[in-house]
């Protein structure tokens, strides 16, 4: 295991220079402690025992080996052992923070052995004190280095999880935007396509009907542009509550939707069962989009058909049914759930805690049946997720 982001070389170089200054300052006190005065050879070994830690982030094991060998040579020549302790301690901590624990334990034993050796070659030293200090210091350095390594690993895992959550959030938002774009564009373009074909077919024989079809195209394209502008405004708005301020299709506009589909050449019967009442915005948008997608599929796939839209207000739920007697879509397409429209309908129903049934009718044609709970808890949960 290696450091993903080792300390900058300039920082470690400055740190190494500071340890050299500390060691030299301590070395000048050697005569007062009964040890030889530092000479050129001693200063060279002091530098070799401390300066390499500037490279500890890149080569921790190699630096530890060089520092330990320089300290061993310094002690063997009879100089005060305490002077060369800083570099070896920093090197051991670095190994413990970036290498497996067993390797760090081996390095700690080597440093302990070197300190015991220094106690042996020192006259009148207390071996019990030397061994105790060596074991204590090396154990503390080993433990803190291991904790630093675990903290670094946990930090990397946390960052990876945060990045994954951010990626999923972006993917979910892109999916939501894709569903909205599909619902807006697919429906209006289907109506425009049907009306354009009708206008071209009757342009010579029935100019009045052709003009009516062109008028429907103009109205439908205007509505599509208006909804696209609304979506773009929400996407550009930095305020997270912009979506709440932007007008969204509601169940009150279902009559307009049905009338637009009728003008596209599809006979549609629209029935409301129960007393209409205000519902959470997300629930109304979900129901509207499902009806829109279902009627769009009838226009595109059902051929010559009649459709019926039933909106039923229950005590605790809203039920929406879209039935037709046409040819229906490809059964394989329904079974596999292919197509952005069918997937979008199921995802919308799931988002608001509802259920949806999509498939052929036994007597012929196709049926889409959606049930949405209208309780405050489930509705608020769906609105919070879409907001």
C-alpha positions in Angstrom: 0.0 0.0 0.0 1.3 3.4 -1.0 0.3 6.9 -0.2 -2.1 8.2 -2.8 -1.2 11.8 -2.0 2.3 11.8 -0.5 3.4 15.1 1.3 4.9 17.6 -1.1 8.6 17.3 -1.5 9.2 20.9 -0.4 7.3 20.3 2.9 9.3 17.1 3.7 12.6 18.8 2.7 11.8 21.7 5.1 10.9 19.1 7.8 14.2 17.2 7.2 16.2 20.4 7.5 14.5 21.2 10.8 15.4 17.8 12.2 19.0 18.3 11.2 19.1 21.7 13.0 17.6 20.1 16.1 20.1 17.2 16.0 23.1 19.6 15.5 21.9 21.8 18.4 21.6 18.8 20.6 25.0 17.4 19.4 26.8 20.6 20.6 25.7 19.6 24.1 27.6 16.3 23.8 30.6 17.4 25.9 28.4 18.5 28.8 26.9 14.9 28.8 30.4 13.3 28.8 30.5 12.4 25.1 33.0 13.4 22.4 32.7 16.7 20.6 31.2 16.4 17.1 33.7 16.5 14.3 33.3 16.5 10.5 32.6 12.8 10.4 30.0 13.1 13.1 28.2 16.0 11.3 28.2 14.0 8.1 26.5 11.0 9.8 24.0 13.4 11.5 23.1 14.7 8.1 22.8 11.2 6.6 20.6 10.2 9.5 18.1 13.0 9.0 18.2 14.5 5.5 16.8 11.4 3.7 13.5 11.8 5.4 12.8 14.4 2.8 12.1 11.5 0.5 10.0 9.4 3.0 6.8 9.9 1.0 8.3 8.3 -2.1 10.6 5.6 -0.7 9.7 5.0 3.0 11.5 1.6 3.4 14.6 2.8 1.7 14.7 5.9 3.7 14.3 3.9 6.9 17.2 1.6 6.0 19.5 4.5 5.2 18.6 6.4 8.4 19.0 3.3 10.5 22.4 2.4 9.1 23.7 6.0 9.5 22.5 6.0 13.2 24.1 2.6 13.7 27.4 3.9 12.4 27.1 7.1 14.5 26.6 5.1 17.7 29.4 2.6 16.8 31.9 5.5 16.5 31.2 6.4 20.1 29.1 9.5 19.7 26.1 10.4 21.9 23.3 8.1 20.6 20.4 10.5 21.4 21.5 12.9 18.7 20.5 10.6 15.9 17.0 9.5 17.2 14.8 12.1 15.4 15.3 10.8 11.9 14.8 7.1 12.8 11.7 7.8 14.7 10.1 9.8 11.8 11.2 7.1 9.4 9.5 4.4 11.5 6.3 6.4 11.8 6.2 6.9 8.0 6.6 3.1 7.3 3.9 2.3 9.8 1.5 4.8 8.1 1.9 3.6 4.5 3.0 -0.1 4.7 1.4 -3.3 5.9 1.5 -3.8 9.6 3.9 -6.8 9.5 6.5 -4.8 7.7 6.1 -1.9 10.1 6.6 -4.4 13.0 9.8 -5.7 11.5 11.1 -2.1 11.1 10.2 -1.4 14.7 12.1 -4.4 15.9 15.1 -3.2 13.9 15.0 0.2 15.5 14.5 -1.4 19.0 17.6 -3.5 18.4 19.6 -0.5 17.4 18.7 1.3 20.6 19.5 -1.7 22.7 22.8 -1.9 20.9 23.4 1.8 21.8 22.7 0.9 25.4 25.2 -1.9 25.3 28.0 0.2 24.0 27.3 3.0 26.4 29.2 2.8 29.7 27.2 2.8 32.9 23.8 2.6 31.1 20.8 1.0 32.7 19.7 -1.7 30.2 16.3 -2.1 31.8 15.6 1.6 31.2 17.0 1.4 27.7 15.0 -1.6 26.7 11.8 -0.2 28.3 12.2 3.1 26.4 13.0 1.4 23.2 9.9 -0.8 23.3 7.7 2.0 24.5 8.7 4.6 21.8 8.7 2.0 19.0 5.2 0.7 20.1 3.8 4.3 20.2 5.2 5.2 16.8 3.9 1.9 15.4 0.4 2.4 16.8 0.0 6.0 15.7 1.4 5.2 12.2 -1.2 2.4 11.9 -4.0 4.7 13.0 -2.9 7.2 10.4 -3.0 4.5 7.8 -6.5 3.4 8.8 -7.7 7.0 8.8 -6.3 7.5 5.3 -8.1 4.3 4.1 -11.4 5.3 5.6 -11.1 8.8 4.1 -10.5 7.3 0.6 -13.5 5.0 1.1 -15.6 7.9 2.2 -14.6 9.9 -0.8 -15.3 7.0 -3.1 -18.8 6.6 -1.5 -19.5 10.3 -1.8 -18.4 10.2 -5.5 -20.6 7.2 -6.1 -23.6 8.8 -4.4 -23.0 11.9 -6.5 -22.8 9.8 -9.6 -26.1 8.0 -8.8 -27.8 11.4 -8.1 -26.7 12.7 -11.4 -27.9 9.6 -13.2 -31.2 9.8 -11.5 -31.6 13.4 -12.4 -30.6 12.7 -16.0 -33.2 10.0 -16.0 -35.9 12.3 -14.6 -35.1 14.9 -17.2 -35.1 12.3 -20.0 -38.5 11.1 -18.9 -39.9 14.7 -18.9 -38.4 15.4 -22.3 -39.8 12.1 -23.6 -43.3 12.8 -22.3 -43.3 16.4 -23.7 -41.8 15.7 -27.1 -43.2 12.3 -27.9 -46.8 13.2 -27.3 -46.8 16.5 -29.2 -44.7 15.2 -32.1 -47.1 12.2 -32.5 -50.0 14.6 -32.7 -48.1 16.8 -35.2 -47.1 13.8 -37.3 -50.7 12.6 -37.6 -52.0 16.0 -38.4 -49.3 16.7 -40.9 -50.1 13.4 -42.7 -53.8 14.3 -42.7 -53.1 17.8 -44.1 -51.0 16.4 -46.9 -53.6 13.8 -47.7 -56.5 16.2 -48.0 -54.7 19.3 -49.1 -56.1 19.1 -52.6 -59.5 17.6 -52.0 -60.5 19.3 -48.7 -58.7 22.6 -48.0 -60.9 23.3 -45.0 -59.9 20.1 -43.2 -56.3 20.7 -44.2 -56.4 24.2 -42.6 -57.9 22.7 -39.5 -55.0 20.2 -39.3 -52.5 22.9 -39.8 -54.1 24.9 -37.0 -53.9 21.9 -34.7 -50.2 21.6 -35.6 -49.6 25.2 -34.7 -51.4 24.9 -31.4 -49.7 21.6 -30.5 -46.2 22.9 -31.4 -46.8 26.0 -29.3 -47.7 24.0 -26.3 -44.7 21.8 -26.8 -42.4 24.8 -26.9 -44.0 26.3 -23.8 -43.4 23.1 -21.8 -39.8 22.9 -23.1 -39.2 26.5 -22.1 -40.6 25.6 -18.6 -38.2 22.7 -18.3 -35.2 24.7 -19.5 -36.1 27.5 -16.9 -36.1 24.9 -14.1 -32.8 23.5 -15.3 -31.2 26.9 -15.5 -32.6 28.1 -12.2 -30.1 27.8 -9.3 -32.8 28.1 -6.7 -33.8 24.4 -5.8 -37.4 25.5 -5.3 -37.7 26.7 -8.9 -39.5 23.5 -9.9 -42.2 24.3 -7.4 -42.7 27.8 -8.9 -42.7 26.6 -12.5 -46.2 25.6 -13.7 -46.7 21.9 -14.3 -49.5 20.0 -16.1 -52.3 19.1 -13.7 -55.4 17.0 -13.9 -57.4 20.1 -14.8 -55.6 20.1 -18.1 -56.6 16.5 -19.0 -59.6 17.8 -20.9 -57.2 19.9 -23.1 -55.0 16.8 -23.6 -57.9 14.7 -24.7 -59.2 17.4 -27.0 -55.8 17.6 -28.6 -55.7 13.9 -29.2 -59.2 14.0 -30.7 -58.0 16.6 -33.1 -55.3 14.2 -34.1 -57.9 11.8 -35.4 -58.3 9.5 -32.4 -61.8 9.3 -30.9 -61.4 9.6 -27.1 -64.1 9.3 -24.4 -63.2 11.1 -21.1 -65.0 10.2 -17.9 -64.5 11.5 -14.3 -65.9 9.3 -11.5 -66.1 10.8 -8.0 -65.8 14.3 -6.7 -62.6 16.0 -8.0 -60.4 17.4 -5.2 -57.0 19.0 -5.0 -54.2 16.5 -4.9 -50.4 16.8 -4.3 -48.7 18.3 -7.3 -46.5 15.3 -7.9 -49.5 12.9 -7.9 -51.3 15.1 -10.4 -48.2 15.3 -12.6 -47.7 11.6 -12.5 -51.3 10.9 -13.5 -51.2 13.4 -16.3 -47.9 12.1 -17.7 -49.2 8.5 -17.7 -52.4 9.4 -19.5 -50.3 11.5 -22.0 -47.9 8.6 -22.7 -50.8 6.1 -23.0 -52.7 8.2 -25.5 -49.5 8.8 -27.4 -48.9 5.0 -27.7 -52.5 4.6 -28.9 -51.9 7.2 -31.6 -48.6 5.6 -32.7 -49.4 1.9 -32.4 -53.2 1.2 -32.2 -54.1 2.0 -35.8 -57.9 2.7 -36.3 -59.1 2.6 -32.7 -61.2 4.2 -30.0 -59.9 5.2 -26.6 -61.4 5.8 -23.2 -59.9 7.7 -20.3 -61.4 7.1 -16.9 -60.4 9.2 -13.9 -61.7 7.9 -10.6 -61.3 9.7 -7.3 -61.4 7.2 -4.4 -61.3 8.0 -0.7 -57.6 7.3 -0.4 -56.4 6.8 -3.9 -56.6 8.0 -7.5 -57.2 5.5 -10.3 -56.5 6.3 -13.9 -57.4 4.0 -16.8 -56.7 4.4 -20.5 -58.3 1.7 -22.6 -58.4 1.2 -26.4 -59.8 -1.3 -28.8 -57.0 -1.0 -31.4 -54.2 -3.3 -32.5 -52.0 -2.6 -29.4 -48.2 -2.6 -29.2 -45.9 -5.5 -29.8 -46.5 -8.0 -27.0 -42.8 -8.8 -26.7 -42.2 -5.1 -26.2 -44.6 -5.0 -23.3 -43.2 -8.2 -21.6 -39.7 -7.0 -21.7 -40.6 -3.5 -20.6 -38.7 -1.9 -23.5 -39.3 1.6 -24.6 -38.7 4.8 -22.7 -42.4 5.5 -22.4 -43.3 2.2 -20.7 -40.3 2.4 -18.4 -41.1 6.0 -17.5 -44.7 5.1 -16.6 -43.6 2.3 -14.2 -40.9 4.5 -12.7 -43.4 7.3 -12.0 -45.8 5.0 -10.4 -43.1 3.5 -8.2 -41.9 6.9 -7.2 -45.3 7.9 -5.7 -46.0 4.5 -4.1 -48.5 3.5 -6.8 -49.1 0.5 -9.0 -49.5 0.3 -12.7 -50.7 -2.4 -15.1 -49.8 -2.2 -18.7 -50.8 -4.9 -21.2 -53.2 -6.3 -23.8 -56.9 -6.7 -22.9 -58.5 -10.1 -23.2 -61.3 -8.7 -25.5 -58.7 -6.9 -27.7 -56.9 -3.6 -27.5 -54.7 -2.4 -24.8 -55.0 -1.1 -21.2 -53.0 1.1 -18.9 -54.3 1.2 -15.3 -52.6 3.4 -12.7 -53.5 3.6 -9.0 -51.8 6.3 -6.8 -52.3 6.7 -3.1 -53.3 10.2 -2.1 -52.4 10.0 1.5 -50.3 12.9 2.7 -47.3 10.8 3.7 -46.8 9.0 0.4 -47.6 12.0 -1.7 -45.1 14.2 0.3 -42.4 11.5 -0.1 -42.8 11.5 -3.8 -42.9 15.3 -4.0 -39.7 15.6 -1.9 -37.9 13.2 -4.3 -39.0 15.0 -7.4 -38.1 18.4 -5.8 
